[in-house]
């Protein structure tokens, strides 16, 4: 029989324990606590009155969220439980135990604090000589929304359901009035049924109103182009063909809206994947070796191009503008490229297919397609630029910078689904996730 280390679960501490002795000196918790101390207090949403129950310090709450996100704990209830069970979380929380409602409320209300801490970590990396803003890469990834796709309803189906619910509510109301007159044994049963249907009808009314407002906005945006085409059509002589169709104010019947999170949308990663209720989370990543996320963005559409220029130019107010931007073909946009070039930034955007078929791929080779004809001058110039050795060497950094960052966030950290709803709250949570990733990455760079 071997010799075992004696133990006793009834042994009491002779002296109060030091929380710092629970963790090694190079643990991520120490780095996060030190980084959060740099965030100014005016960046937090906190009560200013001295009355009532004392609140938890906002720096403690921020450090708690960042450390938990960096270690794959995202639910407010699990964070509360971790303050009792996890040594690292217990150290960051200073042996305090905020309840899940407090954690959830702090996460919803402190987007400005997340952005301030995000910038402080980047400035800390620059001070340490680990960050140099030169070449950056931008990309987007699909992350599930806190909503189910079966809660999405088409515009035509929503109108049908509204009419059916209105008829059912009227019938149930008549039955309730009859039951009241006859002193039915359970007079509360029908009012509950009515209230449930009225709540569903209110959600459908709101969904139809949103879709109709979006359709009117799209029609107003398309009306100048329609007027120009109509004027050109009226100026023609002889055979003029069909007149241009005016933009409609009504949404298409197949247009959908989600009743749980209206800002999210049905998306899929590629043609080989299924549709999911998701957001398009974008990130600008340093391609100079640090792989730190320099800027974030959220879109409720699968298209990457609309937020391309805004995401990069927004860095001017934070960490500074880069010299070169690497992007795949989804970011190909003439206005975005022109806006970046006007600010002295060199965009390298892929034109067409960038990944050739591998000679020993397990999948059968795809059917040959007719090469797309490129007519736009900026696309022709971009394609010629990407054929140079210098551009090829720079563009090769894209897949080894932004793709690993998304892989760590989704696989190592386990962040694949948002906990908040609404694009404003989702943008705040995406900043929090990027902040947690940067803390992990910067801590690894400092200890390497």
Steps between C-alpha positions, in 0.01 A plus 500: 500500500637840399540801723228760472498866595279538808198726466204611704202695372428608857829691530435866576714793384720620785534844338291678237627381156657741251304495174819551300635167628219318321636576153846489341673831442465479122127423500274690260294631794783728619536651153127566460474662843795729422361591157153582633649734761594730210137553397371838626196488727306748288475234227267289716126527554475508879266652757612838625269519801627386837164366615392138480706184503868534413586394146789290380798692367472529120866406447441179695193421285686571176798285600261222597328507160823519301663214692192279468464569126869425450447162666178402325244592768232726349171437682435740787377211715815299430713804577323535834560131573866530395558768766449220755670209319778637277819626668588738220152650489496520879828694497380743231175552690697563824308219669171681436200341334289732279168341408411422139253789469774748596741341251244504219400861567864613504568323171203665330574854623877539463586494132704819545708329769567202271617734224718698743662182634544371144695813411705491824617147427609602149688801638663272755615273219641798315686620810651153539618503137274209405266689267580685181214623282617446143335220308163376626254236384121522518245221484162397637361188663145386570406467867163371618252749639310444823195401298367199314446503125158337545390830654548672163178576315438602139315822424214327321463239774510768770206680339303175486572423864402852608160460338451157656605622844267799476209266428598264781534786749155630406349151542672445834392842623140415418534170687651682800208742510258208484687319777487811719124524450450132586747499797731234349709303756836621359463859375880548476560227239368696202674830588833313509433353155409846372812660649724233345356558154511877540870479591574292189296738282695798640827332402369431150377860471845624596667261252277620215566862594876440493487330160280775356730771634804325348321470165410870501859595582630283216245650261600855598867414443427348159266774380772740366643223281150413380430863410822513297411180311146623440626832364736317265216271390265793429772675297534206261331496163369208302507156665569554864430158656348461843486802731696477826306363794461741791622381840222355714424615852378156611750236611531180291283214628807285577671770713541369857535643850592319820261546793766438766788713366377713208848637429646156421461329163512158338856438382723213399876474483500365144285310253595177680365612839150538639323827572524623860370802686822694535701821480800580283781581745794683338849565631810686387810303606863610509702319232839610633538198729298583812162372365321745730150616405516874431135575418166321505168532324160331479275469195154347470567391142722243334662769284841612629561792265261763648702533823845465344612861483325605823671226703848596379457879505351478850845399626621858452337606828646207695824329404574678170453426131687208338705520184363186330173308536460136392151373419339213315262525207197560723632851577537598133331839476592792276383773745686336791823461303478861381436625857803312635729612219390860556640473856833357384414138587589226252218242478585154366165337427472163329321503165329172424609160626816503714518131607586270207384141504760281671647225279440227761172624643267224625207673337448466124615800297230761440345545162689754294328835497529776250729764644316811602567793276645794692399839363539744788829690477570474875459121489737472205757716679459302827540167322818623330637629832440164668714330238814681617743323734470771765121480511507120505736500799276743687175326414639166618485638856120530494408138563763462773383803701124549499403135458696381809343780705151378411608142564621581852185695584268227377695185590740579785273751676179332385324824405263391221174661612401841630319522835349845439237610250478805278782620277611767751537248783654242268763753389588559865534126566715453189732775629513318835591172328770673294633664818524160670681360194746791499575445869571132434717584202693784663560293814641223282723743312635651823578162656645345184 
